[in-house]
Amino acid sequence: MTKKEEAVKLIKEKLNNSTFLTYKEISAITGYHPKYILKLKKEVINGTVNFVHGNKNRVPSNSMSEEEKQKIIKLYKKSNVSIRKFCKFYNRRSYSCIYNLLKEEGLIKTTK
């Protein structure tokens, strides 16, 4: 049982008068802030409690398409400049994004 499920269960028990816990005690048990417990109480009363996040199983909006990945890889293979200069030239993605992509493809050799 997750913390949220436990909090909802305790809130339902409190609303049914089957427990004498206060909302502060419920927040101490579950680790949530008392204001969040009161927000959950409203959701329980309205019947709008969600246990799954709304963005679960969605592709991030800023993720790189496969076509763009292949384009970056082809451009980098043709060039003979450093990664920093290549990132300044490409200028659509961050340095870390391009670096991680090229590292996954094995185009960057890390030396220690």
N, CA and C atoms as an extended XYZ file, in Angstrom:
336
Properties=species:S:1:pos:R:3:atomname:S:1:resname:S:1:resid:I:1 pbc="F F F"
N         0.840       -1.181        0.000 N   MET     1
C         0.000        0.000        0.000 CA  MET     1
C         0.883        1.240        0.000 C   MET     1
N         0.603        2.156       -0.904 N   THR     2
C         1.386        3.388       -0.972 CA  THR     2
C         0.950        4.354        0.126 C   THR     2
N         1.747        5.402        0.294 N   LYS     3
C         1.424        6.401        1.326 CA  LYS     3
C         0.086        7.073        1.032 C   LYS     3
N        -0.160        7.345       -0.224 N   LYS     4
C        -1.401        8.028       -0.591 CA  LYS     4
C        -2.604        7.133       -0.322 C   LYS     4
N        -2.485        5.840       -0.653 N   GLU     5
C        -3.579        4.907       -0.397 CA  GLU     5
C        -3.849        4.799        1.096 C   GLU     5
N        -2.770        4.764        1.886 N   GLU     6
C        -2.926        4.708        3.340 CA  GLU     6
C        -3.594        5.971        3.866 C   GLU     6
N        -3.205        7.124        3.348 N   ALA     7
C        -3.802        8.388        3.778 CA  ALA     7
C        -5.287        8.421        3.439 C   ALA     7
N        -5.641        7.976        2.240 N   VAL     8
C        -7.048        7.963        1.830 CA  VAL     8
C        -7.846        7.012        2.717 C   VAL     8
N        -7.261        5.861        3.037 N   LYS     9
C        -7.945        4.897        3.910 CA  LYS     9
C        -8.204        5.505        5.287 C   LYS     9
N        -7.188        6.170        5.848 N   LEU    10
C        -7.340        6.784        7.169 CA  LEU    10
C        -8.347        7.932        7.135 C   LEU    10
N        -8.360        8.702        6.059 N   ILE    11
C        -9.318        9.802        5.926 CA  ILE    11
C       -10.745        9.252        5.834 C   ILE    11
N       -10.915        8.171        5.059 N   LYS    12
C       -12.244        7.558        4.953 CA  LYS    12
C       -12.719        7.043        6.305 C   LYS    12
N       -11.788        6.438        7.074 N   GLU    13
C       -12.147        5.964        8.407 CA  GLU    13
C       -12.562        7.139        9.293 C   GLU    13
N       -11.852        8.250        9.188 N   LYS    14
C       -12.187        9.436        9.982 CA  LYS    14
C       -13.551        9.982        9.587 C   LYS    14
N       -13.843       10.010        8.293 N   LEU    15
C       -15.138       10.511        7.836 CA  LEU    15
C       -16.288        9.594        8.264 C   LEU    15
N       -16.018        8.306        8.388 N   ASN    16
C       -17.035        7.340        8.827 CA  ASN    16
C       -17.128        7.252       10.348 C   ASN    16
N       -16.333        8.067       11.053 N   ASN    17
C       -16.288        8.083       12.535 CA  ASN    17
C       -15.880        6.737       13.118 C   ASN    17
N       -15.036        5.987       12.422 N   SER    18
C       -14.556        4.718       12.959 CA  SER    18
C       -13.164        4.838       13.564 C   SER    18
N       -12.596        6.052       13.592 N   THR    19
C       -11.309        6.292       14.222 CA  THR    19
C       -11.325        7.676       14.862 C   THR    19
N       -10.475        7.843       15.859 N   PHE    20
C       -10.408        9.118       16.556 CA  PHE    20
C        -9.125        9.882       16.215 C   PHE    20
N        -8.464        9.518       15.129 N   LEU    21
C        -7.256       10.219       14.701 CA  LEU    21
C        -7.612       11.618       14.199 C   LEU    21
N        -6.738       12.567       14.479 N   THR    22
C        -6.911       13.905       13.915 CA  THR    22
C        -6.205       13.957       12.567 C   THR    22
N        -6.475       15.028       11.819 N   TYR    23
C        -5.820       15.162       10.515 CA  TYR    23
C        -4.316       15.397       10.679 C   TYR    23
N        -3.924       16.040       11.775 N   LYS    24
C        -2.491       16.210       12.041 CA  LYS    24
C        -1.831       14.865       12.310 C   LYS    24
N        -2.515       13.987       13.023 N   GLU    25
C        -1.966       12.654       13.297 CA  GLU    25
C        -1.891       11.828       12.019 C   GLU    25
N        -2.894       11.962       11.162 N   ILE    26
C        -2.858       11.259        9.872 CA  ILE    26
C        -1.685       11.766        9.040 C   ILE    26
N        -1.441       13.071        9.067 N   SER    27
C        -0.304       13.611        8.311 CA  SER    27
C         1.013       13.126        8.894 C   SER    27
N         1.088       12.969       10.216 N   ALA    28
C         2.315       12.468       10.846 CA  ALA    28
C         2.541       11.004       10.487 C   ALA    28
N         1.480       10.223       10.411 N   ILE    29
C         1.594        8.794       10.084 CA  ILE    29
C         2.050        8.612        8.639 C   ILE    29
N         1.437        9.369        7.730 N   THR    30
C         1.733        9.183        6.304 CA  THR    30
C         2.918       10.004        5.818 C   THR    30
N         3.270       11.063        6.544 N   GLY    31
C         4.397       11.892        6.128 CA  GLY    31
C         4.005       13.031        5.211 C   GLY    31
N         2.709       13.204        4.960 N   TYR    32
C         2.240       14.317        4.144 CA  TYR    32
C         2.017       15.548        5.008 C   TYR    32
N         1.998       16.710        4.368 N   HIS    33
C         1.722       17.963        5.057 CA  HIS    33
C         0.228       18.006        5.423 C   HIS    33
N        -0.127       18.606        6.566 N   PRO    34
C        -1.544       18.670        6.946 CA  PRO    34
C        -2.443       19.331        5.888 C   PRO    34
N        -1.918       20.322        5.155 N   LYS    35
C        -2.723       20.951        4.105 CA  LYS    35
C        -3.036       19.962        2.984 C   LYS    35
N        -2.064       19.086        2.667 N   TYR    36
C        -2.298       18.091        1.627 CA  TYR    36
C        -3.329       17.068        2.095 C   TYR    36
N        -3.327       16.748        3.380 N   ILE    37
C        -4.323       15.822        3.930 CA  ILE    37
C        -5.721       16.427        3.777 C   ILE    37
N        -5.853       17.722        4.030 N   LEU    38
C        -7.151       18.374        3.867 CA  LEU    38
C        -7.568       18.426        2.393 C   LEU    38
N        -6.601       18.574        1.496 N   LYS    39
C        -6.894       18.531        0.062 CA  LYS    39
C        -7.366       17.131       -0.334 C   LYS    39
N        -6.693       16.110        0.207 N   LEU    40
C        -7.107       14.726       -0.061 CA  LEU    40
C        -8.508       14.475        0.490 C   LEU    40
N        -8.821       15.057        1.645 N   LYS    41
C       -10.152       14.910        2.244 CA  LYS    41
C       -11.219       15.421        1.279 C   LYS    41
N       -10.973       16.598        0.671 N   LYS    42
C       -11.921       17.148       -0.301 CA  LYS    42
C       -12.079       16.221       -1.500 C   LYS    42
N       -10.955       15.651       -1.963 N   GLU    43
C       -11.005       14.730       -3.095 CA  GLU    43
C       -11.780       13.460       -2.740 C   GLU    43
N       -11.622       12.978       -1.504 N   VAL    44
C       -12.349       11.783       -1.066 CA  VAL    44
C       -13.846       12.083       -1.019 C   VAL    44
N       -14.196       13.246       -0.505 N   ILE    45
C       -15.613       13.618       -0.423 CA  ILE    45
C       -16.221       13.752       -1.821 C   ILE    45
N       -15.476       14.363       -2.738 N   ASN    46
C       -15.961       14.550       -4.115 CA  ASN    46
C       -15.837       13.281       -4.954 C   ASN    46
N       -15.031       12.312       -4.505 N   GLY    47
C       -14.826       11.074       -5.266 CA  GLY    47
C       -13.904       11.244       -6.447 C   GLY    47
N       -12.952       12.179       -6.353 N   THR    48
C       -12.049       12.451       -7.471 CA  THR    48
C       -10.606       12.073       -7.160 C   THR    48
N       -10.379       11.096       -6.284 N   VAL    49
C        -9.017       10.714       -5.903 CA  VAL    49
C        -8.391        9.895       -7.017 C   VAL    49
N        -7.181       10.281       -7.440 N   ASN    50
C        -6.419        9.532       -8.445 CA  ASN    50
C        -5.159        8.983       -7.791 C   ASN    50
N        -4.891        7.715       -8.014 N   PHE    51
C        -3.684        7.107       -7.471 CA  PHE    51
C        -2.578        7.004       -8.502 C   PHE    51
N        -2.904        7.243       -9.764 N   VAL    52
C        -1.925        7.174      -10.845 CA  VAL    52
C        -1.725        8.570      -11.392 C   VAL    52
N        -0.474        8.959      -11.591 N   HIS    53
C        -0.154       10.285      -12.120 CA  HIS    53
C        -0.670       10.419      -13.543 C   HIS    53
N        -1.125       11.596      -13.901 N   GLY    54
C        -1.721       11.831      -15.205 CA  GLY    54
C        -0.760       11.693      -16.371 C   GLY    54
N         0.535       11.904      -16.162 N   ASN    55
C         1.507       11.829      -17.253 CA  ASN    55
C         2.154       10.454      -17.387 C   ASN    55
N         1.692        9.483      -16.616 N   LYS    56
C         2.307        8.160      -16.674 CA  LYS    56
C         2.113        7.554      -18.065 C   LYS    56
N         3.150        6.912      -18.570 N   ASN    57
C         3.178        6.226      -19.869 CA  ASN    57
C         3.070        7.183      -21.056 C   ASN    57
N         3.368        8.456      -20.863 N   ARG    58
C         3.388        9.404      -21.974 CA  ARG    58
C         4.824        9.692      -22.382 C   ARG    58
N         4.997        9.964      -23.660 N   VAL    59
C         6.319       10.323      -24.171 CA  VAL    59
C         6.556       11.798      -23.850 C   VAL    59
N         7.722       12.147      -23.323 N   PRO    60
C         7.990       13.554      -23.031 CA  PRO    60
C         7.884       14.425      -24.285 C   PRO    60
N         7.389       15.631      -24.106 N   SER    61
C         7.159       16.511      -25.262 CA  SER    61
C         8.461       16.984      -25.884 C   SER    61
N         9.531       17.031      -25.114 N   ASN    62
C        10.808       17.514      -25.644 CA  ASN    62
C        11.757       16.381      -26.017 C   ASN    62
N        11.228       15.161      -26.153 N   SER    63
C        12.099       14.048      -26.516 CA  SER    63
C        12.522       14.170      -27.980 C   SER    63
N        13.667       13.596      -28.281 N   MET    64
C        14.245       13.701      -29.614 CA  MET    64
C        13.700       12.578      -30.493 C   MET    64
N        13.256       12.936      -31.692 N   SER    65
C        12.755       11.919      -32.611 CA  SER    65
C        13.921       11.105      -33.164 C   SER    65
N        13.603        9.944      -33.673 N   GLU    66
C        14.636        9.061      -34.230 CA  GLU    66
C        15.285        9.705      -35.462 C   GLU    66
N        14.504       10.430      -36.238 N   GLU    67
C        15.055       11.103      -37.420 CA  GLU    67
C        16.095       12.145      -37.023 C   GLU    67
N        15.787       12.913      -35.967 N   GLU    68
C        16.730       13.935      -35.520 CA  GLU    68
C        18.003       13.291      -34.965 C   GLU    68
N        17.843       12.173      -34.280 N   LYS    69
C        19.023       11.469      -33.749 CA  LYS    69
C        19.940       11.045      -34.891 C   LYS    69
N        19.341       10.450      -35.927 N   GLN    70
C        20.145       10.001      -37.065 CA  GLN    70
C        20.794       11.181      -37.792 C   GLN    70
N        20.084       12.286      -37.871 N   LYS    71
C        20.631       13.479      -38.507 CA  LYS    71
C        21.848       13.991      -37.744 C   LYS    71
N        21.757       14.042      -36.411 N   ILE    72
C        22.879       14.506      -35.583 CA  ILE    72
C        24.070       13.575      -35.743 C   ILE    72
N        23.809       12.276      -35.725 N   ILE    73
C        24.893       11.293      -35.844 CA  ILE    73
C        25.594       11.437      -37.202 C   ILE    73
N        24.822       11.573      -38.282 N   LYS    74
C        25.423       11.729      -39.616 CA  LYS    74
C        26.245       13.013      -39.712 C   LYS    74
N        25.690       14.112      -39.190 N   LEU    75
C        26.429       15.376      -39.225 CA  LEU    75
C        27.725       15.288      -38.436 C   LEU    75
N        27.677       14.659      -37.270 N   TYR    76
C        28.874       14.572      -36.435 CA  TYR    76
C        29.926       13.679      -37.084 C   TYR    76
N        29.491       12.594      -37.740 N   LYS    77
C        30.451       11.707      -38.407 CA  LYS    77
C        31.160       12.428      -39.554 C   LYS    77
N        30.442       13.300      -40.259 N   LYS    78
C        31.045       14.033      -41.373 CA  LYS    78
C        31.989       15.141      -40.906 C   LYS    78
N        31.723       15.689      -39.721 N   SER    79
C        32.544       16.796      -39.242 CA  SER    79
C        33.784       16.270      -38.520 C   SER    79
N        34.760       17.125      -38.370 N   ASN    80
C        35.946       16.758      -37.603 CA  ASN    80
C        36.266       17.875      -36.603 C   ASN    80
N        35.218       18.353      -35.943 N   VAL    81
C        35.377       19.395      -34.926 CA  VAL    81
C        35.089       18.791      -33.551 C   VAL    81
N        35.376       19.571      -32.525 N   SER    82
C        35.110       19.098      -31.170 CA  SER    82
C        33.603       19.092      -30.913 C   SER    82
N        33.218       18.423      -29.848 N   ILE    83
C        31.798       18.326      -29.511 CA  ILE    83
C        31.235       19.707      -29.189 C   ILE    83
N        32.005       20.518      -28.479 N   ARG    84
C        31.530       21.863      -28.114 CA  ARG    84
C        31.242       22.714      -29.353 C   ARG    84
N        32.143       22.687      -30.313 N   LYS    85
C        31.930       23.457      -31.543 CA  LYS    85
C        30.745       22.896      -32.325 C   LYS    85
N        30.604       21.565      -32.316 N   PHE    86
C        29.482       20.942      -33.011 CA  PHE    86
C        28.157       21.362      -32.365 C   PHE    86
N        28.110       21.424      -31.035 N   CYS    87
C        26.893       21.834      -30.324 CA  CYS    87
C        26.546       23.289      -30.622 C   CYS    87
N        27.567       24.134      -30.706 N   LYS    88
C        27.311       25.537      -31.056 CA  LYS    88
C        26.791       25.635      -32.489 C   LYS    88
N        27.313       24.798      -33.376 N   PHE    89
C        26.865       24.786      -34.758 CA  PHE    89
C        25.428       24.285      -34.859 C   PHE    89
N        25.107       23.186      -34.177 N   TYR    90
C        23.765       22.589      -34.265 CA  TYR    90
C        22.737       23.476      -33.567 C   TYR    90
N        22.995       23.889      -32.362 N   ASN    91
C        22.262       24.931      -31.641 CA  ASN    91
C        20.769       24.666      -31.452 C   ASN    91
N        20.291       23.436      -31.636 N   ARG    92
C        18.881       23.131      -31.375 CA  ARG    92
C        18.709       22.312      -30.112 C   ARG    92
N        19.745       21.645      -29.704 N   ARG    93
C        19.719       20.818      -28.496 CA  ARG    93
C        20.861       21.224      -27.585 C   ARG    93
N        20.737       20.844      -26.316 N   SER    94
C        21.770       21.200      -25.344 CA  SER    94
C        23.013       20.340      -25.557 C   SER    94
N        24.095       20.792      -24.956 N   TYR    95
C        25.357       20.064      -25.049 CA  TYR    95
C        25.203       18.662      -24.472 C   TYR    95
N        24.582       18.566      -23.298 N   SER    96
C        24.454       17.260      -22.636 CA  SER    96
C        23.600       16.304      -23.457 C   SER    96
N        22.581       16.813      -24.106 N   CYS    97
C        21.716       15.975      -24.935 CA  CYS    97
C        22.498       15.375      -26.106 C   CYS    97
N        23.242       16.204      -26.788 N   ILE    98
C        24.040       15.731      -27.936 CA  ILE    98
C        25.168       14.828      -27.459 C   ILE    98
N        25.814       15.210      -26.374 N   TYR    99
C        26.921       14.412      -25.847 CA  TYR    99
C        26.444       13.005      -25.483 C   TYR    99
N        25.311       12.916      -24.779 N   ASN   100
C        24.796       11.600      -24.377 CA  ASN   100
C        24.398       10.760      -25.578 C   ASN   100
N        23.826       11.378      -26.599 N   LEU   101
C        23.467       10.648      -27.809 CA  LEU   101
C        24.707       10.084      -28.497 C   LEU   101
N        25.740       10.924      -28.651 N   LEU   102
C        26.959       10.468      -29.320 CA  LEU   102
C        27.701        9.427      -28.482 C   LEU   102
N        27.615        9.545      -27.171 N   LYS   103
C        28.255        8.570      -26.296 CA  LYS   103
C        27.556        7.211      -26.402 C   LYS   103
N        26.221        7.219      -26.498 N   GLU   104
C        25.461        5.971      -26.675 CA  GLU   104
C        25.857        5.265      -27.965 C   GLU   104
N        26.114        6.042      -29.006 N   GLU   105
C        26.470        5.478      -30.303 CA  GLU   105
C        27.943        5.067      -30.378 C   GLU   105
N        28.709        5.392      -29.360 N   GLY   106
C        30.114        5.016      -29.336 CA  GLY   106
C        31.013        5.922      -30.146 C   GLY   106
N        30.565        7.115      -30.431 N   LEU   107
C        31.352        8.058      -31.223 CA  LEU   107
C        32.289        8.896      -30.373 C   LEU   107
N        32.115        8.837      -29.069 N   ILE   108
C        32.953        9.614      -28.148 CA  ILE   108
C        33.732        8.636      -27.288 C   ILE   108
N        35.031        8.871      -27.222 N   LYS   109
C        35.882        8.036      -26.391 CA  LYS   109
C        36.202        8.803      -25.129 C   LYS   109
N        35.863        8.216      -23.993 N   THR   110
C        36.150        8.871      -22.720 CA  THR   110
C        37.518        8.435      -22.241 C   THR   110
N        38.349        9.398      -21.879 N   THR   111
C        39.682        9.098      -21.377 CA  THR   111
C        39.789        9.641      -19.960 C   THR   111
N        40.455        8.890      -19.128 N   LYS   112
C        40.643        9.307      -17.734 CA  LYS   112
C        42.090        9.531      -17.442 C   LYS   112
